[in-house]
Amino acid sequence: MPIKREQDDEGKGRYLVRAPGETVAEMTYRHTGADQLIIDHTEVPDAFRGTGTGLRLLKHLMADARAEGRKIIPICPFAAAQFERHPEWSDMLAYTVKTKGG
């Protein structure tokens, strides 16, 4: 299932995947300043559970952020937890974010 990016003129956007039946998994973000973006929400419905869709959304966002010269602030618990699990991604962080468990 392909990942699509939608963004408005104010720098708010989302990465999404549609499953049959119009079920949507998404990761939302907003630009802050000229070179940062905040990941503020990830939602992966049960239809996508166990498929790695949340991680695919994050990897697409990271690739675009890298190409655009942006750093990431992951306030979404899912995204923050993924950055903790993958210290090799630390170069993409605007600053270190810790989850409750970290």
N, CA, C and O atoms as a printed pandas DataFrame, in Angstrom:
     atom_number atom_name residue_name chain_id  residue_number  x_coord  y_coord  z_coord
0              1         N          MET        A               1    0.845   -1.179    0.000
1              2        CA          MET        A               1    0.000    0.000    0.000
2              3         C          MET        A               1    0.891    1.243    0.000
3              4         O          MET        A               1    1.765    1.380    0.856
4              5         N          PRO        A               2    0.676    2.129   -0.938
5              6        CA          PRO        A               2    1.531    3.317   -1.048
6              7         C          PRO        A               2    1.263    4.335    0.061
7              8         O          PRO        A               2    0.156    4.430    0.592
8              9         N          ILE        A               3    2.305    5.085    0.390
9             10        CA          ILE        A               3    2.199    6.166    1.370
10            11         C          ILE        A               3    2.057    7.470    0.612
11            12         O          ILE        A               3    2.799    7.742   -0.331
12            13         N          LYS        A               4    1.099    8.270    1.034
13            14        CA          LYS        A               4    0.824    9.554    0.406
14            15         C          LYS        A               4    1.105   10.669    1.418
15            16         O          LYS        A               4    0.889   10.502    2.618
16            17         N          ARG        A               5    1.585   11.794    0.918
17            18        CA          ARG        A               5    1.831   12.964    1.772
18            19         C          ARG        A               5    0.860   14.063    1.376
19            20         O          ARG        A               5    0.687   14.366    0.195
20            21         N          GLU        A               6    0.229   14.654    2.388
21            22        CA          GLU        A               6   -0.642   15.808    2.188
22            23         C          GLU        A               6   -0.131   16.925    3.079
23            24         O          GLU        A               6    0.256   16.681    4.222
24            25         N          GLN        A               7   -0.125   18.163    2.560
25            26        CA          GLN        A               7    0.337   19.303    3.353
26            27         C          GLN        A               7   -0.425   20.548    2.929
27            28         O          GLN        A               7   -0.681   20.759    1.743
28            29         N          ASP        A               8   -0.789   21.379    3.920
29            30        CA          ASP        A               8   -1.468   22.627    3.600
30            31         C          ASP        A               8   -0.463   23.769    3.481
31            32         O          ASP        A               8    0.737   23.570    3.671
32            33         N          ASP        A               9   -0.949   24.944    3.172
33            34        CA          ASP        A               9   -0.083   26.116    2.988
34            35         C          ASP        A               9    0.529   26.622    4.285
35            36         O          ASP        A               9    1.459   27.428    4.251
36            37         N          GLU        A              10    0.025   26.164    5.432
37            38        CA          GLU        A              10    0.538   26.605    6.727
38            39         C          GLU        A              10    1.581   25.655    7.291
39            40         O          GLU        A              10    2.064   25.863    8.403
40            41         N          GLY        A              11    1.940   24.610    6.540
41            42        CA          GLY        A              11    2.970   23.683    7.000
42            43         C          GLY        A              11    2.462   22.552    7.856
43            44         O          GLY        A              11    3.258   21.844    8.472
44            45         N          LYS        A              12    1.148   22.361    7.915
45            46        CA          LYS        A              12    0.582   21.211    8.618
46            47         C          LYS        A              12    0.330   20.128    7.589
47            48         O          LYS        A              12   -0.112   20.400    6.473
48            49         N          GLY        A              13    0.620   18.884    7.984
49            50        CA          GLY        A              13    0.425   17.826    7.019
50            51         C          GLY        A              13    0.332   16.468    7.659
51            52         O          GLY        A              13    0.310   16.318    8.880
52            53         N          ARG        A              14    0.275   15.470    6.777
53            54        CA          ARG        A              14    0.218   14.098    7.248
54            55         C          ARG        A              14    0.716   13.161    6.167
55            56         O          ARG        A              14    0.656   13.449    4.972
56            57         N          TYR        A              15    1.208   12.032    6.635
57            58        CA          TYR        A              15    1.536   10.909    5.777
58            59         C          TYR        A              15    0.446    9.886    6.036
59            60         O          TYR        A              15    0.081    9.646    7.187
60            61         N          LEU        A              16   -0.077    9.283    4.983
61            62        CA          LEU        A              16   -1.182    8.358    5.185
62            63         C          LEU        A              16   -1.104    7.168    4.251
63            64         O          LEU        A              16   -0.510    7.214    3.175
64            65         N          VAL        A              17   -1.731    6.106    4.713
65            66        CA          VAL        A              17   -1.893    4.882    3.950
66            67         C          VAL        A              17   -3.361    4.516    4.039
67            68         O          VAL        A              17   -3.947    4.505    5.121
68            69         N          ARG        A              18   -3.953    4.213    2.884
69            70        CA          ARG        A              18   -5.359    3.796    2.854
70            71         C          ARG        A              18   -5.424    2.296    2.595
71            72         O          ARG        A              18   -4.797    1.771    1.676
72            73         N          ALA        A              19   -6.199    1.632    3.432
73            74        CA          ALA        A              19   -6.468    0.209    3.232
74            75         C          ALA        A              19   -7.795    0.085    2.491
75            76         O          ALA        A              19   -8.549    1.055    2.416
76            77         N          PRO        A              20   -8.087   -1.073    1.953
77            78        CA          PRO        A              20   -9.411   -1.265    1.349
78            79         C          PRO        A              20  -10.496   -0.902    2.347
79            80         O          PRO        A              20  -10.380   -1.193    3.537
80            81         N          GLY        A              21  -11.546   -0.268    1.859
81            82        CA          GLY        A              21  -12.616    0.164    2.747
82            83         C          GLY        A              21  -12.388    1.549    3.318
83            84         O          GLY        A              21  -13.124    1.990    4.201
84            85         N          GLU        A              22  -11.363    2.242    2.817
85            86        CA          GLU        A              22  -11.052    3.617    3.235
86            87         C          GLU        A              22  -10.539    3.730    4.674
87            88         O          GLU        A              22  -10.584    4.817    5.250
88            89         N          THR        A              23  -10.058    2.650    5.258
89            90        CA          THR        A              23   -9.395    2.727    6.553
90            91         C          THR        A              23   -8.068    3.444    6.339
91            92         O          THR        A              23   -7.330    3.128    5.406
92            93         N          VAL        A              24   -7.765    4.413    7.207
93            94        CA          VAL        A              24   -6.575    5.241    7.030
94            95         C          VAL        A              24   -5.665    5.150    8.251
95            96         O          VAL        A              24   -6.115    5.290    9.389
96            97         N          ALA        A              25   -4.379    4.913    7.997
97            98        CA          ALA        A              25   -3.341    5.054    9.016
98            99         C          ALA        A              25   -2.629    6.353    8.695
99           100         O          ALA        A              25   -2.382    6.656    7.528
100          101         N          GLU        A              26   -2.293    7.137    9.740
101          102        CA          GLU        A              26   -1.669    8.426    9.469
102          103         C          GLU        A              26   -0.671    8.830   10.529
103          104         O          GLU        A              26   -0.733    8.390   11.677
104          105         N          MET        A              27    0.252    9.681   10.113
105          106        CA          MET        A              27    1.196   10.344   11.004
106          107         C          MET        A              27    1.112   11.824   10.650
107          108         O          MET        A              27    1.365   12.209    9.508
108          109         N          THR        A              28    0.754   12.659   11.639
109          110        CA          THR        A              28    0.587   14.079   11.369
110          111         C          THR        A              28    1.782   14.870   11.894
111          112         O          THR        A              28    2.466   14.459   12.831
112          113         N          TYR        A              29    2.006   16.013   11.262
113          114        CA          TYR        A              29    3.140   16.856   11.627
114          115         C          TYR        A              29    2.793   18.312   11.341
115          116         O          TYR        A              29    1.800   18.628   10.686
116          117         N          ARG        A              30    3.658   19.185   11.864
117          118        CA          ARG        A              30    3.568   20.609   11.526
118          119         C          ARG        A              30    4.981   21.178   11.527
119          120         O          ARG        A              30    5.823   20.814   12.347
120          121         N          HIS        A              31    5.210   22.078   10.586
121          122        CA          HIS        A              31    6.508   22.748   10.528
122          123         C          HIS        A              31    6.586   23.773   11.653
123          124         O          HIS        A              31    5.596   24.421   11.994
124          125         N          THR        A              32    7.757   23.903   12.208
125          126        CA          THR        A              32    7.998   24.930   13.205
126          127         C          THR        A              32    9.336   25.573   12.841
127          128         O          THR        A              32   10.381   24.923   12.854
128          129         N          GLY        A              33    9.278   26.836   12.525
129          130        CA          GLY        A              33   10.478   27.508   12.046
130          131         C          GLY        A              33   10.824   27.035   10.645
131          132         O          GLY        A              33   10.060   26.305   10.014
132          133         N          ALA        A              34   11.970   27.455   10.177
133          134        CA          ALA        A              34   12.378   27.145    8.809
134          135         C          ALA        A              34   12.964   25.748    8.658
135          136         O          ALA        A              34   12.999   25.204    7.554
136          137         N          ASP        A              35   13.427   25.163    9.768
137          138        CA          ASP        A              35   14.165   23.912    9.609
138          139         C          ASP        A              35   13.799   22.807   10.594
139          140         O          ASP        A              35   14.595   21.898   10.827
140          141         N          GLN        A              36   12.605   22.876   11.173
141          142        CA          GLN        A              36   12.178   21.830   12.097
142          143         C          GLN        A              36   10.727   21.444   11.809
143          144         O          GLN        A              36    9.954   22.223   11.252
144          145         N          LEU        A              37   10.384   20.214   12.207
145          146        CA          LEU        A              37    8.989   19.817   12.181
146          147         C          LEU        A              37    8.685   18.992   13.411
147          148         O          LEU        A              37    9.550   18.302   13.951
148          149         N          ILE        A              38    7.449   19.076   13.841
149          150        CA          ILE        A              38    6.967   18.356   15.012
150          151         C          ILE        A              38    6.078   17.216   14.531
151          152         O          ILE        A              38    5.121   17.442   13.790
152          153         N          ILE        A              39    6.390   15.996   14.949
153          154        CA          ILE        A              39    5.473   14.876   14.728
154          155         C          ILE        A              39    4.545   14.877   15.931
155          156         O          ILE        A              39    4.987   14.652   17.058
156          157         N          ASP        A              40    3.252   15.130   15.699
157          158        CA          ASP        A              40    2.355   15.286   16.839
158          159         C          ASP        A              40    1.353   14.153   17.033
159          160         O          ASP        A              40    0.704   14.088   18.078
160          161         N          HIS        A              41    1.211   13.264   16.061
161          162        CA          HIS        A              41    0.211   12.206   16.229
162          163         C          HIS        A              41    0.457   11.079   15.238
163          164         O          HIS        A              41    0.806   11.319   14.082
164          165         N          THR        A              42    0.273    9.861   15.697
165          166        CA          THR        A              42    0.282    8.691   14.817
166          167         C          THR        A              42   -0.927    7.849   15.180
167          168         O          THR        A              42   -1.182    7.575   16.353
168          169         N          GLU        A              43   -1.662    7.446   14.166
169          170        CA          GLU        A              43   -2.808    6.564   14.388
170          171         C          GLU        A              43   -2.747    5.432   13.374
171          172         O          GLU        A              43   -2.730    5.648   12.162
172          173         N          VAL        A              44   -2.716    4.219   13.913
173          174        CA          VAL        A              44   -2.682    3.025   13.074
174          175         C          VAL        A              44   -3.851    2.137   13.505
175          176         O          VAL        A              44   -3.763    1.451   14.523
176          177         N          PRO        A              45   -4.935    2.146   12.742
177          178        CA          PRO        A              45   -6.104    1.331   13.098
178          179         C          PRO        A              45   -5.782   -0.162   13.121
179          180         O          PRO        A              45   -4.776   -0.604   12.567
180          181         N          ASP        A              46   -6.647   -0.920   13.765
181          182        CA          ASP        A              46   -6.453   -2.363   13.911
182          183         C          ASP        A              46   -6.223   -3.066   12.579
183          184         O          ASP        A              46   -5.507   -4.066   12.530
184          185         N          ALA        A              47   -6.814   -2.564   11.501
185          186        CA          ALA        A              47   -6.644   -3.191   10.188
186          187         C          ALA        A              47   -5.182   -3.226    9.761
187          188         O          ALA        A              47   -4.814   -4.033    8.907
188          189         N          PHE        A              48   -4.343   -2.367   10.335
189          190        CA          PHE        A              48   -2.928   -2.292    9.980
190          191         C          PHE        A              48   -2.011   -2.932   11.016
191          192         O          PHE        A              48   -0.806   -3.029   10.784
192          193         N          ARG        A              49   -2.538   -3.362   12.128
193          194        CA          ARG        A              49   -1.700   -3.893   13.209
194          195         C          ARG        A              49   -0.823   -5.030   12.712
195          196         O          ARG        A              49   -1.280   -5.908   11.980
196          197         N          GLY        A              50    0.434   -5.004   13.115
197          198        CA          GLY        A              50    1.370   -6.055   12.764
198          199         C          GLY        A              50    1.956   -5.954   11.366
199          200         O          GLY        A              50    2.665   -6.859   10.927
200          201         N          THR        A              51    1.674   -4.870   10.664
201          202        CA          THR        A              51    2.161   -4.727    9.291
202          203         C          THR        A              51    3.369   -3.805    9.177
203          204         O          THR        A              51    3.949   -3.682    8.098
204          205         N          GLY        A              52    3.755   -3.158   10.265
205          206        CA          GLY        A              52    4.869   -2.217   10.218
206          207         C          GLY        A              52    4.506   -0.878    9.603
207          208         O          GLY        A              52    5.388   -0.103    9.232
208          209         N          THR        A              53    3.216   -0.603    9.492
209          210        CA          THR        A              53    2.759    0.624    8.835
210          211         C          THR        A              53    3.208    1.871    9.571
211          212         O          THR        A              53    3.617    2.840    8.931
212          213         N          GLY        A              54    3.146    1.881   10.893
213          214        CA          GLY        A              54    3.579    3.056   11.651
214          215         C          GLY        A              54    5.046    3.374   11.387
215          216         O          GLY        A              54    5.407    4.535   11.199
216          217         N          LEU        A              55    5.874    2.369   11.372
217          218        CA          LEU        A              55    7.300    2.563   11.104
218          219         C          LEU        A              55    7.527    3.017    9.664
219          220         O          LEU        A              55    8.395    3.854    9.417
220          221         N          ARG        A              56    6.771    2.487    8.717
221          222        CA          ARG        A              56    6.880    2.927    7.322
222          223         C          ARG        A              56    6.531    4.410    7.194
223          224         O          ARG        A              56    7.209    5.151    6.482
224          225         N          LEU        A              57    5.472    4.842    7.886
225          226        CA          LEU        A              57    5.097    6.250    7.851
226          227         C          LEU        A              57    6.237    7.115    8.383
227          228         O          LEU        A              57    6.586    8.134    7.786
228          229         N          LEU        A              58    6.814    6.697    9.512
229          230        CA          LEU        A              58    7.905    7.459   10.114
230          231         C          LEU        A              58    9.121    7.517    9.186
231          232         O          LEU        A              58    9.740    8.572    9.048
232          233         N          LYS        A              59    9.460    6.419    8.564
233          234        CA          LYS        A              59   10.621    6.404    7.673
234          235         C          LYS        A              59   10.411    7.311    6.461
235          236         O          LYS        A              59   11.351    7.969    6.014
236          237         N          HIS        A              60    9.198    7.352    5.928
237          238        CA          HIS        A              60    8.920    8.272    4.820
238          239         C          HIS        A              60    9.058    9.726    5.272
239          240         O          HIS        A              60    9.654   10.549    4.578
240          241         N          LEU        A              61    8.502   10.027    6.440
241          242        CA          LEU        A              61    8.612   11.383    6.968
242          243         C          LEU        A              61   10.079   11.751    7.162
243          244         O          LEU        A              61   10.496   12.849    6.793
244          245         N          MET        A              62   10.863   10.843    7.737
245          246        CA          MET        A              62   12.275   11.119    7.975
246          247         C          MET        A              62   13.028   11.357    6.665
247          248         O          MET        A              62   13.867   12.255    6.590
248          249         N          ALA        A              63   12.737   10.568    5.640
249          250        CA          ALA        A              63   13.419   10.742    4.358
250          251         C          ALA        A              63   13.109   12.110    3.765
251          252         O          ALA        A              63   14.002   12.779    3.246
252          253         N          ASP        A              64   11.852   12.527    3.840
253          254        CA          ASP        A              64   11.488   13.845    3.320
254          255         C          ASP        A              64   12.115   14.956    4.157
255          256         O          ASP        A              64   12.600   15.947    3.612
256          257         N          ALA        A              65   12.106   14.791    5.486
257          258        CA          ALA        A              65   12.705   15.802    6.363
258          259         C          ALA        A              65   14.191   15.944    6.067
259          260         O          ALA        A              65   14.712   17.058    6.019
260          261         N          ARG        A              66   14.866   14.839    5.871
261          262        CA          ARG        A              66   16.302   14.875    5.561
262          263         C          ARG        A              66   16.535   15.606    4.234
263          264         O          ARG        A              66   17.434   16.441    4.131
264          265         N          ALA        A              67   15.727   15.290    3.229
265          266        CA          ALA        A              67   15.869   15.929    1.917
266          267         C          ALA        A              67   15.594   17.429    1.983
267          268         O          ALA        A              67   16.160   18.205    1.212
268          269         N          GLU        A              68   14.720   17.834    2.908
269          270        CA          GLU        A              68   14.361   19.249    3.057
270          271         C          GLU        A              68   15.242   19.978    4.064
271          272         O          GLU        A              68   15.060   21.176    4.281
272          273         N          GLY        A              69   16.195   19.282    4.684
273          274        CA          GLY        A              69   17.082   19.897    5.659
274          275         C          GLY        A              69   16.399   20.225    6.975
275          276         O          GLY        A              69   16.757   21.203    7.632
276          277         N          ARG        A              70   15.416   19.415    7.370
277          278        CA          ARG        A              70   14.671   19.661    8.612
278          279         C          ARG        A              70   15.066   18.668    9.696
279          280         O          ARG        A              70   15.382   17.511    9.417
280          281         N          LYS        A              71   15.040   19.138   10.925
281          282        CA          LYS        A              71   15.203   18.292   12.099
282          283         C          LYS        A              71   13.813   17.999   12.661
283          284         O          LYS        A              71   12.854   18.722   12.388
284          285         N          ILE        A              72   13.719   16.933   13.447
285          286        CA          ILE        A              72   12.430   16.433   13.927
286          287         C          ILE        A              72   12.316   16.575   15.438
287          288         O          ILE        A              72   13.268   16.333   16.180
288          289         N          ILE        A              73   11.123   16.973   15.872
289          290        CA          ILE        A              73   10.755   16.995   17.290
290          291         C          ILE        A              73    9.591   16.011   17.437
291          292         O          ILE        A              73    8.459   16.348   17.087
292          293         N          PRO        A              74    9.847   14.808   17.945
293          294        CA          PRO        A              74    8.797   13.798   18.027
294          295         C          PRO        A              74    8.025   13.863   19.349
295          296         O          PRO        A              74    8.412   13.221   20.325
296          297         N          ILE        A              75    6.941   14.633   19.381
297          298        CA          ILE        A              75    6.145   14.674   20.609
298          299         C          ILE        A              75    5.103   13.559   20.647
299          300         O          ILE        A              75    4.550   13.270   21.708
300          301         N          CYS        A              76    4.834   12.943   19.529
301          302        CA          CYS        A              76    3.959   11.772   19.468
302          303         C          CYS        A              76    4.657   10.620   20.198
303          304         O          CYS        A              76    5.821   10.336   19.915
304          305         N          PRO        A              77    3.972    9.952   21.127
305          306        CA          PRO        A              77    4.622    8.865   21.874
306          307         C          PRO        A              77    5.188    7.756   20.986
307          308         O          PRO        A              77    6.268    7.238   21.271
308          309         N          PHE        A              78    4.489    7.383   19.927
309          310        CA          PHE        A              78    4.996    6.342   19.030
310          311         C          PHE        A              78    6.311    6.783   18.389
311          312         O          PHE        A              78    7.295    6.045   18.423
312          313         N          ALA        A              79    6.331    7.976   17.808
313          314        CA          ALA        A              79    7.536    8.464   17.140
314          315         C          ALA        A              79    8.688    8.621   18.129
315          316         O          ALA        A              79    9.822    8.252   17.825
316          317         N          ALA        A              80    8.404    9.166   19.310
317          318        CA          ALA        A              80    9.454    9.336   20.318
318          319         C          ALA        A              80   10.036    7.984   20.719
319          320         O          ALA        A              80   11.251    7.854   20.871
320          321         N          ALA        A              81    9.185    6.983   20.888
321          322        CA          ALA        A              81    9.658    5.653   21.262
322          323         C          ALA        A              81   10.515    5.048   20.150
323          324         O          ALA        A              81   11.503    4.372   20.437
324          325         N          GLN        A              82   10.158    5.279   18.899
325          326        CA          GLN        A              82   10.955    4.755   17.783
326          327         C          GLN        A              82   12.341    5.407   17.751
327          328         O          GLN        A              82   13.339    4.737   17.483
328          329         N          PHE        A              83   12.400    6.708   18.022
329          330        CA          PHE        A              83   13.706    7.374   18.057
330          331         C          PHE        A              83   14.556    6.832   19.202
331          332         O          PHE        A              83   15.776    6.738   19.068
332          333         N          GLU        A              84   13.940    6.476   20.316
333          334        CA          GLU        A              84   14.702    5.883   21.422
334          335         C          GLU        A              84   15.217    4.499   21.039
335          336         O          GLU        A              84   16.323    4.119   21.424
336          337         N          ARG        A              85   14.428    3.750   20.291
337          338        CA          ARG        A              85   14.837    2.406   19.868
338          339         C          ARG        A              85   15.905    2.434   18.780
339          340         O          ARG        A              85   16.622    1.454   18.581
340          341         N          HIS        A              86   16.006    3.550   18.086
341          342        CA          HIS        A              86   16.932    3.654   16.955
342          343         C          HIS        A              86   17.894    4.830   17.162
343          344         O          HIS        A              86   17.728    5.880   16.541
344          345         N          PRO        A              87   18.890    4.660   18.025
345          346        CA          PRO        A              87   19.830    5.755   18.281
346          347         C          PRO        A              87   20.580    6.205   17.024
347          348         O          PRO        A              87   21.097    7.321   16.980
348          349         N          GLU        A              88   20.641    5.352   16.014
349          350        CA          GLU        A              88   21.293    5.734   14.761
350          351         C          GLU        A              88   20.526    6.841   14.027
351          352         O          GLU        A              88   21.050    7.420   13.076
352          353         N          TRP        A              89   19.322    7.136   14.443
353          354        CA          TRP        A              89   18.534    8.223   13.853
354          355         C          TRP        A              89   18.734    9.548   14.580
355          356         O          TRP        A              89   18.118   10.547   14.206
356          357         N          SER        A              90   19.567    9.582   15.595
357          358        CA          SER        A              90   19.686   10.772   16.445
358          359         C          SER        A              90   20.096   12.029   15.677
359          360         O          SER        A              90   19.820   13.142   16.123
360          361         N          ASP        A              91   20.747   11.862   14.536
361          362        CA          ASP        A              91   21.125   13.040   13.752
362          363         C          ASP        A              91   19.912   13.784   13.195
363          364         O          ASP        A              91   20.033   14.931   12.765
364          365         N          MET        A              92   18.752   13.141   13.200
365          366        CA          MET        A              92   17.527   13.760   12.690
366          367         C          MET        A              92   16.775   14.537   13.764
367          368         O          MET        A              92   15.842   15.276   13.451
368          369         N          LEU        A              93   17.168   14.380   15.020
369          370        CA          LEU        A              93   16.455   15.026   16.117
370          371         C          LEU        A              93   16.886   16.474   16.308
371          372         O          LEU        A              93   18.073   16.795   16.249
372          373         N          ALA        A              94   15.903   17.345   16.537
373          374        CA          ALA        A              94   16.202   18.734   16.883
374          375         C          ALA        A              94   16.813   18.763   18.281
375          376         O          ALA        A              94   17.707   19.564   18.552
376          377         N          TYR        A              95   16.341   17.906   19.156
377          378        CA          TYR        A              95   16.894   17.693   20.483
378          379         C          TYR        A              95   16.348   16.377   20.993
379          380         O          TYR        A              95   15.393   15.845   20.427
380          381         N          THR        A              96   16.928   15.842   22.044
381          382        CA          THR        A              96   16.535   14.558   22.571
382          383         C          THR        A              96   15.215   14.658   23.323
383          384         O          THR        A              96   15.002   15.560   24.133
384          385         N          VAL        A              97   14.337   13.703   23.030
385          386        CA          VAL        A              97   13.040   13.625   23.699
386          387         C          VAL        A              97   12.984   12.270   24.380
387          388         O          VAL        A              97   13.316   11.249   23.777
388          389         N          LYS        A              98   12.562   12.264   25.639
389          390        CA          LYS        A              98   12.432   11.008   26.391
390          391         C          LYS        A              98   10.958   10.719   26.638
391          392         O          LYS        A              98   10.187   11.616   26.980
392          393         N          THR        A              99   10.577    9.460   26.463
393          394        CA          THR        A              99    9.224    9.040   26.812
394          395         C          THR        A              99    9.197    8.721   28.297
395          396         O          THR        A              99   10.241    8.722   28.950
396          397         N          LYS        A             100    8.027    8.449   28.833
397          398        CA          LYS        A             100    7.897    8.139   30.261
398          399         C          LYS        A             100    8.755    6.959   30.663
399          400         O          LYS        A             100    9.306    6.931   31.764
400          401         N          GLY        A             101    8.873    5.976   29.767
401          402        CA          GLY        A             101    9.660    4.796   30.087
402          403         C          GLY        A             101   11.150    4.979   29.900
403          404         O          GLY        A             101   11.935    4.121   30.304
404          405         N          GLY        A             102   11.566    6.118   29.276
405          406        CA          GLY        A             102   12.983    6.277   28.928
406          407         C          GLY        A             102   13.788    7.025   29.837
407          408         O          GLY        A             102   14.985    7.196   29.605
